[in-house]
């Protein structure tokens, strides 16, 4: 069998690992299966897929890792699994859960107080929070300033969901470069602002490198131009406050900063809720009102919706509320302490013992590194072979380790540093060879290359929604 055929089989097995061990359903079965059989099959899938995450060898993705915590949240979810929070007359507890999630998040991010108008909503995740913020600022600028060709200025490291939302909403996205410190260059951002700019964005911290943009400077820039500033705290929003509470110096980035008008913070990350919730917080209720949709002339009745979603899961909102109560401030502080210390072990281990790679900036919980002499994707190849799942970066090529609670287990970081050093040696020995991971990134940056990548990525998305092919 050729190498190409072997590679295709390997890719198919990775995307469809159950195609040979489990029946593929292309239609609803004539007779329903026995519950015990369905549960057994699902548990087999879960056991297999949790295996690597439970060892602490995965970057990000799994933020809690505590299966007892998951079980408690699942019990809460079960009580409201059937609930649609649109129907508040039937399920008024949804108002309690949602309002208290928002209030607790505002308190954590210094948005509460007797003179505060800060408010928020619960969304389905970071992407919805970011896209909703864009929609809100588009509507605000249209109604208050008559802006018809809106643009938003963001760092090149801002989350790509902003680009997706801008594409959907007809907003021009302008990308500001980074400075030597790997943070957005505020002067370059200022050059991109004009009369049609509706908002600027900064990250706390950004996905690629985990760093906090100079939010205080961005706040002054927003105030100078009379525009809004959204802080994307989807990743760091529920850990940076607790790292700071433990006495670590963290640059201010939340509602304490003049000029900040909204913040997104994902509850399904470091708040340790089940996947599918995020908090989008606003400085004022007037600003929040721009994201609302009301339609009084529909034959189906008066229609009102707070955001993009229609029906929403009562189970997710209830279990998110429960997660915040179960953790408490002490639980969040303890988790943040362990995560911060684990991240610093990685930073120190690299800087003291692995000179061939360089840590990006001064990370607090997510450690990114690049190399001036080695192909980091070769490093990633060997790390993967040794059982680690890192996140690959590009422009410049790099890897990052987003440290979460499973990574704080006994000897996990020590084992990682041993394997990382060995993987660097592997990259040195195989210098000049084409890496299996990240090899396509070299095509990027040109019209032909980007078109090729878009075609390949679209094909992958197609495959994610299609039946497993027979062998």
N, C-alpha and C positions, 0 to 999 in steps of 0.2 A: 504494500500500500504506500502511496506517495506521501511526502511530508504534508502537502496541501490537504490531502484526504484525511490524514491523521489530525491535522489542525482543525478541520471542519467538524469531525466527529467529537473532538474535545470541546469545541465551542457549543455544539448541540447538547452534549452531556451536561455542560455547565448551565446552560439556559433551561434545559428540560431534563433535570436529573431523575425524574420519576417516569419517564416515558416507557421504560422497560419493566418497571416494578409495580406500576399502578395503572388501572384501567383509565383510558382517556375517554371522556364523555363528549360526544358531539350532539347528543339530544337528551332530553329528560328521560330517565329510565321509566319503563312501563309500570313497574312496581317500586315503591319507595324502599330504600335499603334499611336494614335494621340499625337503630340508633347506636348500638354497641359497636357495630362494624365501622360506621362513619367516624365515631369518636376515636376508635383505635387507629384508623388511618391518619386522621388529623394529628393525633399525638405522635405518631411515628414521624410525620413531616416536621413537627415542631422540635422533637428531640434531636433530629439530625441537624436542623438549621440553627438551633441554639448552641450547639456543641462548641464552635469556635468562639462565639461571643462570651460564653460562660467562662472561658479560660482567661479572659482579659486581653486577648491578642487582637482586638479590633479597635481601630481608631474611630471615635465618635459612634454614631448610630444607636448604640445601646447605652443609655445614660444612667439608668439605675442599676440594672443587673441583679436586683434583689427579687427573687421569684416569690418570696413571701409578700413583698410589697405589691407585686403584680397581682397576686392572688387576692389581696384585700381590695385593690382597685377593681378587679374583675367582679368581686361580690357586689360592690356598689353599682358598677355598670349594669349588672344583671337586673337590679331592681328597676332600672330605667331604660333598659335596652330597647324596649318597644315604644319609647316616648318620643314624640316630635315636639320640640320646644316652641314651635309656632303656636301650639294650642295651650296658651297660658291659662285659659279658663279651666282646663282639665288638670294641668300640671303646674300650679303656681310655685312649686318648689324650684322650678327652673329659674325664676326671677331671683330667688334667694341665692342659689348657687352662682349664677352668672354675676350678679351685682357684687357678691362677696369676693369672687375671684378678682374682679376688677379693682375693688377697694384694697385688697391685700397687695396686689401688684403696684398700685399707686403709692401705697404707704412705703413699700420697699424702695421705690424709685423717687421718693421725695416729692410726690405729686399731691399729697393730701394736706389737710390743714383747714382751719376755719375759714380762711379767706381764699381757698383754692376752688377753682371751677373745673379742675381736671376730672376727666371721665374716661370711658373706654368702651370697648366691645370685646367679645370673645370670637375668634375666627377659627378656621380649620387648620391653621398652620402658618408658618412664616411667609410662604408665598402669598397666601390670601391677605395677610396683614399688610405686606408691602404693596401689593397691587391695589388694595383698598385705599391705602394712604395716597397713592398716586391719583386715584379717582377723586378722592376728597379734595386734593389740592387743585386738580383740574377744574372741578365744579366751583370751588371757591374763587379761583382766578377768573373764571368765565363770568360769574355773577357779580363779583365785586369790582373787577377791573376790565371786563370786556375782552379778556385774552382769548383769541381764537386759534393761535398757533403756539400752544404751550411747549416749553422745554423744561427739563429738569437736569441739574448738574450733579454728577455723582463721581466718586473715585473709580478708577478702573478696577479696583478690588471689591467694589460694592456687589452685593448678591445679584446674580443674573436674573432672579425673578423680577427685578426692577426693569430690566430690558424686555423681558417677556410681557410684563404689564404695559410698558410704554408702547410696545408693538400693538397690543390689543386695543389700547385706548387712544391711539393717534397722538402720542406725546413724543416729541423729539428728545432723545437721551444724549446728553453730552458728557463725555468721559474725561475726567481730569487725571493727569499722570501723578505718579508717586514721587516723593522726594528721596533723598539719600537715606532717610530713616525708615523707608518703606511705608510711610504714611502719606495721605493725600497732600499734594502741594497746594496750600491754600491760595497762594498768589496765582497759580495757574487756574484754580477753580474760579477765582474772582474774574479772570479774563474771559471766562465762558458765560458769565451772567449778562443778560440784556433785559430789555423791557418785557420780553415774553417769558422770562424765567419765572416759574411758579413756586419752585422749591429747590433746596439743595439737600443732599443726604450725606451722612457720615456713618461709619460702622463702629460697633462696640461689642465684640471685636469682629473683624471681617472673617469670612469663611476660609480664605486661602491661608492667612498667616496668624489669625487670632488676635490681631493688634487693634488698638483703639485709636481711631483717627483723632486729630486735635479738635475735639468738639467745642471747646471754649472759643477757639479762633473762628470756627465755622458759625458759632452762635453770633459773634460780633459781625461777621460777614452778612449773615441773614438779616440782622437788625439794621445794618447800614443800607441794605437794598430794599428793606421792607417786604421780605419774602419769608417763607416758612423753612424750617429745618426739621427734617425727620431723622431720628437716630435709629438705625437698624441694630437693635439689641436682640434680634431673634436668637443668636447663638449665645451671647454673653450675658443677656439680661437677667437671668436667674442664677448666675454664679458670681459675676463681678461684685455685686453688692455684699455678698457674704465673704469673698476674699478680702474686700475692704474692711468689713466688720471684724475680721481676724487680725487687723493691724497692718496689712500690706498696703503700701502706697499705690493707689489706683487713680489715674486722672479722672476728674469729674466729667461725667458724660450724660447724666440724667436730667430730671427737671430742675435741679439746682442751677443748671447752666442757663443764663439769659439767652433767649433766642430759640431754645428748643421748643418746638410746638407739638411734636408727637414722637412716640417711641413704640417700637414693636418688640415684644419679648415672648419667646416660645415657652409655653408651659410644658410642652411635651419633650423638652430637652432637659435642662438642669432644674426644672421644677419637679421632674420625675413623674409626670402624668402619663397616661396612655397616649399613644400617637393619635394626633388629630386635633390639637388645640393650641391656640396662641392668643396672647393679649395684645390688642392695639389700643394704645392710650393717647388721649388728646389733652392739650393744655386747657381747652375750653369746650363747653357744650355746643357753642355756635359752630365751632370747627367740625365737631362730630356730626352735626346735623347735615352737613353737605354730603355725607356718605349714605344717608337714608334715601329710600325710594318709596314714594306714596303714589297711589293711583286710585282716585275716587270714582271713576266712571266705568269700571269693569262690571259686566253682568254678574260675575261671580261674587260681587260684594266689594266692600272697601278693602283695598290691598295696601299693606304696609310691610316693608322689609328693611331691617337695619343694614343689610349688606348684600353681597353677591349670592349667598346661599339662600335657598328657600327652606326646605325641611332641614332640620339639624337634630343631631342625636342628643337626647336627654342623658343617655348613659355616659357619653364623653364629658359633658359639662359637670355632671354629678361626681364622676370619678376624678376629674381635675381638682374640683373643690376638696374632695377627700384627700387627695395627695398632699395638698398644701397644709391641711390640718394635721395629717399624720406625720409629716416631716417636722413642722414647727421651725422656728428660727434656729433652735439648737441643732436640729438635724441638718438644716441647710449649712450652717456654719461648720459643723463637723465634716460634712461631705466636701465642702469647699477647701477646708484645710488639707485634707488628704489628697485632693486633686491637685492643688497648688504645689504641695510638696513633691508629688510624683512628677509633675511637669518640670520642676526645678532640678530634680535628679537627672532627667533627660538632658536638660540644657547643660548642666555641669558635666555630665558624662561625655557629651559631644565636644564641648569646648576644651575639656581637659585631656581627652584621650583619643579623639577622632578628628585630627586636623584637616582631613581631606574633605569634610563637609562643614558648612557654615549655618548656624542658627540665624533665622530671620528676626531681627529686632530683639525686643526684650519681652518674651511671652509670659503670660500669667497662667494659662491653662491649656493652650494649644501651641504645640511646638512645630514650627515649619523649618525645613532646612533645604539648602541648595548646595551645589558643588561647582567650583570653578574648573576642576580638573577631571571629574568623573561624570559618567552618564548615570544620573540618579535613578533612571528607570531600570538599569541593570541592578542597582542596589535593591530596588523594589522587587525585581524578579527573584532574587535570592531570599529576601525577607518573606515573600509569598511562599516560596518553597519550604521555608522554615516555620510556616504556620501563622504568619502575621498578615493582617489586612490593613494597609495604610491607604491614605488618600493621595492620589497623584495630582500634581499641579503643573501649570504651564505658564510661560511668559513671565518669569523664567521657569525652566523645568525645576521641579522640587517635589518633596513629599511632606505631608504633615501628619502628626499624631495628635488628634484631639482627645485629650485625657478625660476619661469618665470614671465613674465609680468602679466598674469591673477592672479597670487598669490599676487600681490601688491595692489589689490583692498581694499577698505575700510573694515576694521575689519576682513579680511580673516585670517591673521596670528593670531590675537587675538582669533578668533573662533577655529583655529586649536590647539592652545596651551590648550584651555579649553577641547577640545575633546581628545587631546593626554593625558592629565592628567587623564581624566575619563577612557580612554582606558587602561592606566597603572593600574588603580584600578581594572578594569575588569580582566586583566591578573593576578593580585594578588588573586582575588576571585576565579578564575578558574584554579589556578596553578595545574599542573599535568594532565589537560585535553589535548586532542589532538586538535591542531589548525586546522581549515579548510584551511587556507592559509599557504603555505610553508611546510605543513606536510611531503611531499615527500622528502624534502631536507635531512632528516635524513638518507635516503637510500644511499646517495652519499658517495664516498670515498672508496668503496669496489668494486671489479670486479662484483660481483653478483648485488649489489645495483645499480651500474652505468649501467649495462646491462638492469636492470629493468626500470630505468629511461629513457634510450635511446629508449626502446620499447614503453613506454608510450608517450614520446615526439614525436616519429615518427608517432604514431597513431594520435596525435593532429595535426601534419602537414598534414597528409592525410585528416583529417576532414576539414581543412581549404580550401581544394581544391575540395570538393565534395558537391553534392546537399544536401539540408536540408532533413533529413529523415522525413517521414510522421509519425504522432502520431499513 
